[in-house]
């Protein structure tokens, strides 16, 4: 970590260095490497199923968003017709 930088009284910012960020990423990666394959089977399948359900929900939301965007464009086009 870099030393604290003083700003107006009672304010300070602690900015991590690139080396600290790399070390944090390395620690996270090593934690994942230490997980046994046996424990991965069931929990991994459950995680995949949960992610697939989330993806389906996100796709439905995206469809709704697309429909709303189309409606907004239609309204905008109609308003432009009245301005002309």
Residue pairs with C-beta under 8 A, 6 or more apart in sequence:
1 14
1 15
1 16
1 17
1 20
2 14
2 15
2 16
2 17
4 12
4 13
4 14
5 12
5 13
5 15
6 12
7 13
16 24
